[in-house]
Every structure is written in structure tokens, then in C-alpha cells.
Amino acid sequence: MVDGGACGALGAGDPLVGRDGDLRLIRERLRLGAGGGALLLAGEAGVGKSAVLDALAGSARADGAQVLRAAGVEFEADCSYSGLHQILFPVLGALEHLDAALRNALRVALGFDSGSPPEQLLVSNAVLRLLQTVAGGEPLLIVVDDLPWVDDASTAVLLFVARRVSGLGIGFVAAARSGESHPHERSGLPAYDLPPLDDESAARLLGSRFPGLARGARRRLLAEAGGNPLALLELPPALRPASADSPAALPLSRQLETLFGSRVTALPAPSRHLLLLAALEGTGDLGVLQAAARRAGTGCGLDHLAPVERDRLVHVEEGGQQLRFRHPLIRSAVVGHALSGERRAAHAALAHVLVDQPERRAWHLGEATLEPDEEVAALLEHAAGLTLRRGDAAGAMRTLIRAASLSPEGPNRSRRLAEAAYLGAESTGALSSARRLLDDARQAAPEGEASLHSATASALLLLNGDGDVAAAHRLLSGAIASAAGEHRYRAGDKALVDALHVLAVICFFGACPDLWQSYYEVVDRLTPDPPAILTVLGRTFSDPARTGAAAHGQLDALTAFLARDADPVQITRVGTGALYLDRLGEVREAAWQVVRNGREGGPARRYLSALIHLCLDDYLTGGWDEALDLADEGLRACEEHGYRAFAWYFLYIRSIVLGARGHTDESLATAESIIGWASRHGAPCAAHYAHHAAAVAALSRGDFALSYEHAAAVTPAGTLASHVPHALWVAAHLVEAGVRSDRRKEAAEHVRAMRDAGIAAVSSRHAMLVEASAAQCTDDHQEALRLFALALATPGGDRWRFDHARVRLAYGERMRRARATTGSRTQLRAALATFEDLGARPWAERAENELRATGWSRPRPEAPNAHGLTAQKLEIAHLAASGLTNKQIAARMFLSHRTVGAHLYQIYEKLGITSRTMLRDALDGVRAEA
């Protein structure tokens, strides 16, 4: 075998020329016998990537490793998971060894079963687990040629696997042409650029293959080929003697395609027809090719493979069941030199054979059809549905566009374009494409007729563009109303349910009872029963202060179901329902799945929603560093995918965390920018979030009048504004700012409103804050202390770290004024520790000032001992060695359990140990040194 895609090989057992060093380096990186690894092999056309892959596969088999292979096929790039099918087809029997959830997800993705569309992350994990099972602890090599032509869904899964093979005994190597823009460029995998052959190796290769070549021609070829092995092997037969001194006229890849084309056109007609079928079929299945050849009626059959094999354009794998092109350029040349009628006839023959593969059959029929054909368009639309159910929204969108292009003018064409636009706007992040598709859909629709998907996509684009909330609401609510007229709405109508979810987002943005009325009316009319998530959203996302607590039961069932449902749409919708019940922690693991999927190229809108939910939960529970990191990630994703209407969520997170940490100028400036955007778009909900952040920033710097002003901009004192969800989140701030700015009457009225609304039933956070707010409003010291103690006794109240510490601070301040100095110090020290852990500097300073007023002073920092342990760390180490848990140590030392955990991590590092069980002996060593 020689380099250059194995074209012009000397013999089956011959080694590659000039590639010993490259192969050695690649094998070292793949570490097949020592844990495994991954590598992307890049190089120019014809440099020998395919030959190197063949050599790697051959040597791996010789060493006893299993090898699974696939090759990207340009003409199957839109067929979801076709590349994955190539890889896994030889080992599908091992599916039975997987857990049911993983097995079912993979069977649905590969098209063997129907079912809910599996999340790409679940499919990826299923493939990784299957490969581990197949490997069984022995070396396994995955080889992928021409990666840029592997379908997007398979590429995402394969790159996911590649990033995780290290340590599993699995090697992954894929080849791609240099300079091609493709997701693999952002994969983070190590890459190796396969260089051209050096001068000596190039001369040796040319001499071994063409020993009689004239000296002048040899010099000309070596100079022109530039070490490209394929050029060295393929150009000499085409070189006329007179051309030895002629200048090069074409780029190398064009020259090679021209050479391959001349070899293809020189074949007998039946062989060319068979080769065209193989190029368009993609998988190389000889059974399919034989049946398609009979159907094509061109007189070709498998016996016409002989001239093609003799010319070394293809070779048949061991076992005689699969044909492989020796280089991707050969496949391109075959298709490029075929007449358009020949290509359509080949597609039609393949479609006739692939009756049991509806997606591939529909795609081939689409390529075989020139004029509008409703039957073919309907088959493509059905195939798009299958693709979407496998979780590939982008592939479904492309197939719907093709279906629309073959639809006769009229409502079906308009509907298919609108559905493609909806997928672009709602799932894939292809907003610019969605706009163009919607324009086409409107032109194709009869006058006055529009589908629900068209209206839903239009509303999303309007909301995200220069339009306002009111316009988006009018458009979508009107379309929903006209969809059924006076009839009851069907709960099973997916387009209607999708539209209602978008309508809920629009109503939320508008924060107005009148907007929500249309949503309530339609959900009430759904038959036989509305989906539970729509009912939950109607209670928790609209007016949670009054109706949210009633949704806990239904939300219990929805969150329990998430453990079995990996659909990112359902995950983010349930997360939205959980938001104002303070139950985002229950969907956190599922939200992370969606985020990881989004980072791998999954649906952009769902990715953003999951990031928002994680940010909000992080803020409430004290994970502020992560909240800022995820907010920055969210802002980048909004910019990258064009979802400008959702950027304010992430700006809000930045504003509120920075404000609580004392960066008040930046916080307030960010809040003002959100308020400006909200005003221009008629989105008061965004302004409410910004006012909340500004209220926290103003409290942090002690500007209580400004804090009160911002809180009252969300909801006036004495009431919880109707259908203003964030009225819940500013209630305690309004009370504290009111008390401290001589508005005690207004603050007390607001506490009564909080109690009358029953917000204590919404969550433990609100139950705690209601009692703490009441405590701040009373002049009776004993009653205040009773209410503060009641607040801190709320089960689960300590989960909300910042709010809990603020209650402790207020409690400690009140105890000091009641001359309960010892108890005051206990509360204030606990609050101080939490504020310092959060980085909430102004609040920590306030707690420390109160502590000083009790006569406490901060101990001087202890000098570290020989191991670098301060007295505090040494005390933590001794308590941990005695068997106390982190929480028990935290309670004894007035620290948070997270702070204790962080200290223990540092202690282990300094003592050179890895666990609690090693602490006792390590501490004996510290005492001995002392």
C-alpha cells in the first residue's frame, strides 16, 4: 500500500512511503494499549489521510484490537445519524446489554423504533456506553474518514465520544481536509496536520511506481506535486511529453478531480452507472446496489464492478458486502461527471429499493423529482417528523424546506415553510433563515390564511427583533383564536400547544392581567384535558403570589417525570414552571443536560433557557461565582445565535450579584440599560427584574430611599401587583428599605399584603422572609425576636444563603438593641461568615460593624505552622479527624459548610493526604514537628 488514499497502490501488503514517523506519532497519541485517546487528522486533498487511516486500522487489527469505521458521504450529509449507523452497524447486537433508557434512546435515534425524540446528550451517552460494552476492556479503534461530510447529528455524538475516550481503552481518529469550516474545528480535540512527503520520500514513491519516467518529467512532477502523494501517483499517466515544461494551470484538488473524472468517463457505461449508484447510496451496501441496478434499467450489475476495481477507484471490503471509494475525490468526480438526468434516475432507483428506510427513501425521491409533487413532498414532511422525533431539529428543518420546494403552490407549501421557520426560531437558532422562510410562507399562502406555526414563528421573531410585546401578543393570540373559531381546542394539537407555550412567554414579558386572559381562556377550553405543564404555567408563571402554591402537586409529577424524559423542550418548560415556586433545584440536573447539549451544538433556545434557570438557582442558593460565569456564557450565546430578547436575563444576574458584592455603580448602570430596553419593547417584566437588582445594589450601599423607590416600581407598598411575578422577589426588600427610610407604615402594610396573599405557602424562602419582614416592622423587641427565631426555624430556610444571612444580620442587630449581646454575636458571626463566603463585601462590613458594637474584635491572623495551617484550619482539621461532619463543624465554628469543605480541601493539599481517614496520622505528624 502507498500513500494518497491508497490510489495507485503497489500492492496490498506494501508499507506507506515516508509515513513511519507520522504513524508512530499518531499511535502514541491514540494510546490504544494504554488508556486510549483521540485525534483529528487534517491535511490537504490527496496528502494521504485515507491511506494513513487504512494503515492505522490494519495495524490495530493486527495487534488484536477491534476496529469500527465510517466515512462521510456528501450526498448523505442531510440524513441524520447515517454516520453513526455506519459505525455501530457491526455491533448492534450489543444494544441488548445497555440499560433500557440508553438502549431505547439509541434505537429511536438510529430509526429502529419510534418514540419521543431523545436528547442528543442521552444518545451520546448511549453510544459511549455501547462502545465500552463492545470493547469489554480490550482495545477498540474508531476510524472516521472525511468527517466534514458526516451528518451533523452523528458528528455531534462522535465528537462527544471522542472527548471522553481517554482512560477507556478506546482510540478515536477522524480525518478532515484542511481549511474546511466545520464543528470539528471547535471540538477542542488535539489535531495533527499530516504534512506532504519530504523530497526524498516523494522521489522514492514516484520512482517505485513509475521507474521509467523521463528525468525532465520527473523533475516537473516532483515540483508540481509538492510532496502530495495522490498527485505523484495520479498525474504521471496524464502527463504528455510536451507538457513537461508547461506551467500548472489548476489548483491541485481541481487537477486531481479532473484526473479522476477522465478515468470515470473512460469506464464502460454500465460500470459508470453502477459507480453513480454507489456514490449516491453512500453506505456501500452491495445488496442495495444490486437491487437498485436492476431497477435502474441501465443494464448494469455487480459484475460490472470489475473494471472499476481494476482501475483502483473502489475496493470491496473483506466479506464482499460493502464497497468503498478509495478517495472522497473519486466520489465527487463520479457525481460531478454524471448528467443531471442520470443522477435523477439513480436517485429514483435507490428510492424504489429503500422502502423500509422512509427518511432515506424520501430524500432520494426528493432528489429525483424536478416539478412540484405533493406525494413526494408529503413523504419528505413525514421524514422530517421522524428526524425531529430523533432529536435533530436542524435536520428536520432542512427536510421541511426541501418538502416545501416540491409542494404545489398553496396552503401545504406555506405550512411546511412556516413549520421550518418555527423550528429555526424556536429550536435551532437559525433566526435569519426563519425570517426568509416566513416571507416565503406568506407569499405561498392564500390571502388571509396563515398557519399557527407561521404565527408562532412570527411572534418569536417580532419579540426578538424591533417589535414590542403587545404586537407579538396581538399576532399570536389572534392566530390561536382563529385556529378553532367557536369549537373547543384539541389538547393533542402540537402546533396549538407550541403556540400556547410561546404565548405564555409573551404574556410573562408583558406582566399584565389582560394579556394573560387569552391564555387562560384557551387552556380552559382544551379538550379532553390541558397538558399539565400548561396549567402549571398558568398558575406559577403568571401570578404566583396568588395562584402559585396551588400548582405544587402538579409540579411534583412533572419533576418526577424528568428523570425519565430527556426531551430538552420538556425540561426547560418544567423549569419555567418551577421558577417562582423556588424549585429550580429539582430540575437542576436535567437543566445541566440541556446546557451540555447546547454546548455540543444542541437547540439554542433550550440552551439559553436552561442557562437562565441555572443562573437564577445559583443566585438564590449562593453559587454566585458560577452564576456570573453562566451569565457570561449566556450573553455570548445570545450574541452568537441572535436571541437579543433574552440577553436581559443574563444582564440581570450580573447586575444583582455585582450589586450585592458592592460594585453598585456597575450594577445600577446595567439595571438602567435593561430598563431602557424594556421600555422600548413594552416588556415591563424585564424592567421589574432590573428594579429588583437595583434595589439590592442600593441596599448594599445603604441608600435605603433609592432601594425603596426601585422596589416600589415593581409593586406599590400594601399590595402585590397582579400578574407581576417578581413582586414576590422584591417584597422583603421593599419592607427593609421602607423601615430604614422612615416608611414604617408602608412597610407594615406590605407585610399584611404578604400574609393576605399567603406567600408563605409558595416556598420556604418566602415563609422565612414573611416572618423576618414582620419582625422588622414591630416596635416590640420581644415580639421581634420571636418572629426572627420563627423565621430562622423555617425548614429548608438555610438553602437560600444570602436571604438567610440577611435575616441573621437583622436578628443580630435587633438582639444587640435588646441587649442580648451573647445571642447577638452568635447571629452576627454566622451572618458575617456567609457574607464573606459569598463575597458580599458591604453586608460583611455591616455585620462586622455590628459585632464591634457588641465588644467583639476580629482576631489577628494566626501565623501558619510548618505545614502552612492557620489556627482556624488546624481546628477544622482536628474536628474533622474526631468524626464531625462538615455541617457539624460549621455550626460549631459559625461558618458555612461550604467554607468548611473548602478549608478541608486546602488542608488535605498542604498535608499531602486525600481523605478524612488519613487526617489523624497527618495531624500527629504536625504535633511532632511542633
TAKA-V982370 format. One record per backbone hydrogen bond with DSSP energy under -1.0 kcal/mol. CO is the residue of the C=O (numbers start at 0). NH is the residue of the N-H. Records with the same first field share a line. If there is no record, write none. Layout:
BEGIN
CO = NH, NH
END
This chain:
BEGIN
3 = 6
10 = 13
18 = 22
19 = 23
20 = 24
21 = 25
22 = 26
23 = 27
24 = 28
25 = 29
26 = 30
30 = 33, 35
34 = 166, 168
36 = 171
38 = 173
39 = 191
40 = 175
41 = 193
42 = 177
43 = 46
45 = 229
47 = 51
48 = 52
49 = 53
50 = 54
51 = 55
52 = 56
53 = 57
54 = 58
55 = 59
56 = 60
57 = 61
58 = 62
59 = 64
60 = 63
65 = 140
67 = 142
69 = 144
72 = 75
75 = 78
78 = 81
80 = 84
81 = 85
82 = 86
83 = 87
84 = 88
87 = 90
88 = 91
90 = 93
91 = 94
93 = 96
94 = 97
98 = 102
99 = 103
100 = 104
101 = 105
102 = 106
103 = 107
104 = 108
105 = 109
106 = 111, 112
107 = 110
118 = 122
119 = 123
120 = 124
121 = 125
122 = 126
123 = 127
124 = 128
125 = 129
126 = 130
127 = 131
128 = 132
129 = 133
130 = 134
131 = 135
134 = 137
138 = 65
139 = 170
140 = 67
141 = 172
142 = 69
143 = 174
144 = 71
145 = 148
146 = 149
148 = 72
150 = 154
151 = 155
152 = 156
153 = 157
154 = 158
155 = 159
156 = 160
157 = 161
158 = 162
160 = 163
164 = 167
168 = 139
170 = 141
171 = 38
172 = 143
173 = 40
174 = 146
175 = 42
176 = 179
181 = 184
182 = 185
183 = 186
189 = 39
191 = 41
197 = 201
198 = 202
199 = 203
200 = 204
201 = 205
202 = 206
203 = 207
204 = 208
205 = 209
209 = 212
213 = 217
214 = 218
215 = 219
216 = 220
217 = 221
218 = 222
219 = 223
220 = 224
221 = 225
224 = 227
226 = 196
227 = 231
228 = 232
229 = 233
230 = 234
234 = 237
235 = 238
239 = 242
240 = 243
242 = 245
250 = 254
251 = 255
252 = 256
253 = 257
254 = 258
255 = 259
256 = 260
257 = 261
258 = 262
259 = 263
260 = 264
263 = 266
267 = 271
268 = 272
269 = 273
270 = 274
271 = 275
272 = 276
273 = 277
274 = 278
275 = 279
276 = 280
277 = 281
283 = 322
284 = 288
285 = 289
286 = 290
287 = 291
288 = 292
289 = 293
290 = 294
291 = 295
300 = 303
301 = 304
304 = 308
305 = 309
306 = 310
307 = 312
308 = 311
312 = 325
314 = 323
316 = 319
320 = 285
321 = 316
323 = 314
326 = 329, 330
327 = 331
328 = 332
329 = 333
330 = 334
331 = 335
332 = 336
334 = 337
338 = 342
339 = 343
340 = 344
341 = 345
342 = 346
343 = 347
344 = 348
345 = 349
346 = 350
347 = 351
348 = 352
349 = 353
352 = 354
353 = 356
356 = 360
357 = 361
358 = 362
359 = 363
360 = 364
361 = 365
362 = 366
363 = 367
372 = 376
373 = 377
374 = 378
375 = 379
376 = 380
377 = 381
378 = 382
379 = 383
380 = 384
381 = 385
382 = 386
383 = 387
384 = 388
386 = 391
387 = 390
391 = 395
392 = 396
393 = 397
394 = 398
395 = 399
396 = 400
397 = 401
398 = 402
399 = 403
400 = 404
401 = 405
403 = 406
405 = 372
409 = 413
410 = 414
411 = 415
412 = 416
413 = 417
414 = 418
415 = 419
416 = 420
417 = 421
418 = 422
419 = 423
420 = 424
421 = 425
422 = 426, 427
423 = 428
428 = 430
429 = 433
430 = 434
431 = 435
432 = 436
433 = 437
434 = 438
435 = 439
436 = 440
437 = 441
438 = 442
439 = 443
440 = 444
445 = 448
450 = 454
451 = 455
452 = 456
453 = 457
454 = 458
455 = 459
456 = 460
457 = 461
458 = 462
459 = 463
460 = 464
461 = 466
467 = 471
468 = 472
469 = 473
470 = 474
471 = 475
472 = 476
473 = 477
474 = 478
475 = 479
476 = 480
477 = 481
478 = 482
480 = 484
483 = 486
488 = 526
489 = 492
492 = 496
493 = 497
494 = 498
495 = 499
496 = 500
497 = 501
498 = 502
499 = 503
500 = 504
501 = 505
502 = 506
503 = 507
504 = 508
505 = 509
506 = 510
508 = 684
511 = 515
512 = 516
515 = 519
516 = 520
517 = 521
518 = 522
519 = 523
520 = 524
522 = 525
526 = 490
530 = 534
531 = 535
532 = 536
533 = 537
535 = 538, 539
536 = 540
542 = 545, 546
543 = 547
547 = 550
548 = 551
550 = 554
551 = 555
552 = 556
553 = 557
554 = 558
555 = 559
556 = 560
560 = 563, 564
566 = 570
567 = 571
568 = 572
569 = 573
570 = 574
571 = 575
572 = 576
573 = 577
574 = 578
577 = 582
578 = 581
582 = 585
583 = 586
586 = 590
587 = 591
588 = 592
589 = 593
590 = 594
591 = 595
592 = 596
593 = 597
594 = 598
595 = 599
596 = 601
597 = 600
602 = 606
603 = 607
604 = 608
605 = 609
606 = 610
607 = 611
608 = 612
609 = 613
610 = 614
611 = 615
612 = 616
613 = 617
614 = 618
615 = 619
616 = 620
617 = 621, 622
621 = 623
622 = 626
623 = 627
624 = 628
625 = 629
626 = 630
627 = 631
628 = 632
629 = 633
630 = 634
631 = 635
632 = 636
633 = 637
634 = 638
635 = 639
636 = 640
637 = 641, 642
641 = 643
642 = 645
643 = 646
646 = 650
647 = 651
648 = 652
649 = 653
650 = 654
651 = 655
652 = 656
653 = 657
654 = 658
655 = 659
656 = 660
657 = 662
658 = 661
661 = 663
662 = 666
663 = 667
664 = 668
665 = 669
666 = 670
667 = 671
668 = 672
669 = 673
670 = 674
671 = 675
672 = 676
673 = 677
674 = 678
675 = 679
676 = 680
677 = 682
680 = 468
682 = 686
683 = 687
684 = 688
685 = 689
686 = 690
687 = 691
688 = 692
689 = 693
690 = 694
691 = 695
692 = 696
693 = 697
694 = 698
695 = 699
696 = 700
697 = 702
698 = 701
701 = 703
702 = 706
703 = 707
704 = 708
705 = 709
706 = 710
707 = 711
710 = 713, 714
715 = 718
720 = 723
723 = 726
724 = 727
725 = 729
729 = 733
730 = 734
731 = 735
732 = 736
733 = 737
734 = 738
735 = 739
737 = 742
742 = 746
743 = 747
744 = 748
745 = 749
746 = 750
747 = 751
748 = 752
749 = 753
750 = 754
751 = 755
752 = 756
753 = 758
757 = 760
758 = 761
762 = 766
763 = 767
764 = 768
765 = 769
766 = 770
767 = 771
768 = 772
769 = 773
770 = 774
771 = 775
779 = 783
780 = 784
781 = 785
782 = 786
783 = 787
784 = 788
785 = 789
786 = 790
787 = 791
788 = 792
790 = 793
793 = 796
795 = 798
796 = 799
798 = 800
799 = 803
800 = 804
801 = 805
802 = 806
803 = 807
804 = 808
805 = 809
806 = 810
807 = 811
808 = 812
809 = 813
810 = 814
811 = 815
812 = 816
813 = 817
814 = 819
815 = 818
818 = 820
819 = 823
820 = 824
821 = 825
822 = 826
823 = 827
824 = 828
825 = 829
826 = 830
827 = 831
828 = 832
829 = 833
830 = 834
831 = 835
832 = 836
833 = 837
834 = 838, 839
838 = 840
839 = 843
840 = 844
841 = 845
842 = 846
843 = 847
844 = 848
845 = 849
846 = 850
847 = 851
848 = 852
850 = 853, 855
851 = 854
864 = 867
868 = 864
869 = 873
870 = 874
871 = 875
872 = 876
873 = 877
874 = 878
875 = 879
876 = 880
877 = 881
878 = 883
879 = 882
884 = 888
885 = 889
886 = 890
887 = 891
888 = 892
889 = 894
895 = 899
896 = 900
897 = 901
898 = 902
899 = 903
900 = 904
901 = 905
902 = 906
903 = 907
904 = 908
905 = 909
906 = 910
907 = 911, 912
914 = 917
915 = 918
917 = 921
918 = 922
919 = 923
920 = 924
921 = 925
922 = 926
923 = 927
924 = 928
925 = 929
END
